[in-house]
Amino acid sequence: MGEIRNFRSGNQNEPPSHGAMPRRLAAIIVGDIASYSRLMQADEEGTHVRVKRIERDLIEPSIVEHHGNLVKTTGDGFIAIFDSPVEAVRCSIVIQQNLIGRNASLPKASRIEYRIGVNLGDVIIEPDDVYGDGVNIATRIEGIAEPGQVYISGAIYEQIKHKVVCGYEALGDRKVKNITDPVRIYRVLPDADAVGGTRGRRENTLIFLLALTLLVSAAGVLWYLLAQPPGKGSEQAATPPAAPVASPAASPVQQPPARETSVPTPQPSPSLASPAPPAPTPTPSQSPTPASEPEMIVVRGGNFTMGSNDDPTERPVHQVAIKPFSIGKYPVTVREWNECAAAKACGFTAIGKDDAPVTNVSWTDAQQYAAWLAQATKKSYRLPSEAEWEYAARGGTQTKYWWGDKLQPGMAGCKDCGDAAAEQPAKVGSFKPNPFGLYDMGGGVDQWVADCWHRTYQGAPNDGSAWSGGDCSSHVLRSGSWKNDSRYVRPSNRDGYDTNVRYPTHGFRVALSP
């Protein structure tokens, strides 16, 4: 963990300079503990100790990990400054989601919950503080925020809306104290369930009540007909009752067949790729909940040139040797993920169509699925390394995209790939496969790989293994998603994100060692 940097520097007894204070454009986070006075009144010493522990173990490390500076703590809150609005919002989400875990076992009255406001504005920097409307607006936004929530200004939203892919709820323009113009405010919804969860639960409740009402009405009608004496009412009412109908439970329910687990031969491809052998069907003895093995493609080993000069994170371009391995023909689907959830081995039940890629998955979630699948099938399933993923995505090519140097419609699912913008990713296999027979290796969903995040390839392994050294609080994402533009679907594109944070565009596929 890096050193916490703040703005307290130099001799604190020196008088302030009388020259012009430096100004800069910066993203400002202001955090404040909700109901702090009540908590202190109930347990002053205990609350103080807990707050300091949260600052030391969560807030300060999160600011460092997202390349920010802690300006100051205020007893019941903190102020931090960032060069990047993206990193400021990511840091805020990480803090709030970690606090959810810390508070889960506590009664509501004892929970320490922060309100967080984020703004982008011009600020004045002094040795031990920052000033200006940029800070004032962040403070006012924090005051509006609900406990446990992140609220951002319109200035921040415009900078991150295509870079931090999550849900946003527009709260409209708000008049805030001592600020002349109204401020447009958004609530950040980092979890896909949070985007539509309340609405979905409400709709499900209404559907249930409607069904219950219809059932009661039908039962009343049936009772009325059966209660009629012979000769009264319709002729049918006087007719002897028909023979009892067998209960539906008495006959076996026909389950839809599981997706074929044998692997078809991929389309013609370079000699580096070869079809995978049929995968055996798991038996019930392997796991209480049978696991459907994802369709896999065997990729022969070889050498390739990894990276590009299109972005600093993709440099230096370097040669990598890849050993033979297998990789999922498609990203892991909702149906496959929910088998893991049914076995109580994965942390949530995914929503969506069975053949859609699972989304809103953290790196830790993906690891849990791979571990469960390995245990259930007695095979060495895992996440692919970053080098393996790029090797497979290129399909034996070295062009900008696997199909060439220019964008072509129908090749990938992204925001400007030729189709209208969608609210959800297309089902797996909706676009053409690459020369190795792999689908959705660009667009669709962002895909976690095994490697820890490093800003460049300087010092990266050249044997195709996962790069696990350094700070692993973030891991690598590949592919880009349906919410990103075409720059992200390049095989060389890479990004990093917080290891334990779920995002609505994040999914994964699995790999298998020989």
C-alpha positions, 0 to 999 in steps of 0.5 A: 500500500502506498503512502497517504499523501495530503496537503499538510507540508512544510513547517506548519509554523511558517506564515502563509505566503502573500502571493497568489494561491495556485488554482487547478481544476480537480475532482473533489470528494466530500464524505460525511458520516450520517447521524454522527452526533447520535452515534457519539452520544450513544458510545463516544469512545467506541464510535471514535475508535470505529471511525478512525479504523475505517479511515485507516483501513478503508478510506485512506487506502482507497484514496491512494489506490485511486491516485488521489490525495487526502486533503484532511479529515474532519472528525466526522468526514473527509475531503479528498482531491483527484486529477481524474473524475473517473478515479474519484467516482470509482474510489467513492463506490469502493468506499460505499460498497466496502462499508455495506459489508462492514455494516451487514452484521450490525443493527441499523442504529449502530451502523457508520454510513457515509454520505458522499458528494463528488464535484469537478471544479476550480479550486484554490490549493493551500498547504493544508486545505483546498477552497473555492466553489468546487469544494463548496458544491461538493459539500452541498451535494454531500449534504443532499446525499442519502446515507450510503449513497454517492451523488455527483454533479453534472460536471462529473457526470459529463466526464464519466458517463461513457467511462464508468459504466454504471447506473445513474439516476438524474435528480434534476437541478437543485438550488444549493446554499451560497451557489448562484446557479442550480446544480444538476445532480445524479445518484450513482447506481453501481449495482445492476440490481440497484438500477431496477431492483426496487421497481422489479420487486414492486412489479413482482409484488403486483403480479403476485397479488393479481395472480392471487386475486384471479385464483381466489375468483376462480375458486369462488366460481368453482364453489358456486357451480359445485354447490348448485342442487340438481336441476337448478342452474344450467344443464351442465350443473345437473350433470354428474361430475366428470372423473377426477383429473390427475394432479399435475404433480403425479406426472413427471415434469419435462425439463428443457434439455441442457445445452450440449456440452460436447464441443463442435469443431470450430470453423476453419482457422490457422494451425494454431487452433484446433477443435476441443474433444467432447466434454463429458457430462457431469454426474450427480455424484460430482456436485449436489447441483450438477454443473453444465460445463461451458463449451470450450475451444482448444487453442494450440500454443504458439508465439505472438506479439502482445500489446500495441502502440495505440494506448500507453497501457498497451506498451511496450509491445512484446513477444509472448509464448503461449502454452496449449490451453482451452478457453470458453467458446462464449462468456459464461451465461446466466444459466451457467452462473445460476447453477453455481448460485443454486449450489450456494457457491456463488454470491447472487442469482443473476437476472436475464435470459438464460443465454445472455452473458452473466453481468454485474460480476466482480473479479472475486465472483468470477473466481468463485464460479471457476473454483466451484466449476473445477470442484464440481467437474474435477477439472482445472477450470480457472480464469484465463491469463491476460496473455492467453485472452489476447492470444485467443482474441486475436485468432492468429491475426495481428491487425487492429481488430481480428477481422482487419484494421477497419470497423465492420458491422456485425462483428462485435456488440458495442455502442458504435459497432453498427447496431442501435444502442441496447440496454442489455448485451445480446445473447452469447454467439450473436456475432461472428466468431473469430478464426479460432471459433470464439465468440464475443472476444470484443464487445458484449461484456467486459471480461475478467482475467486472472492478472493483477492490474499494472499500468503498463507491460513493463516487467510483464511475464513473457511465458503466458502466465498470469501476472500476479505481482504488485498491488492486486486490489485491482484486476484486468478487464478485457473485451470492452462491453456493449456500452463502450465504443469500438476502441474497446473491442480491439484485442489489445485493449485493456483496463483495470477495475477494483477486485471486489466491486461489481459493475453492470457490464462486467462478466467473464469466461473460463479457461482450462489447463490441459 
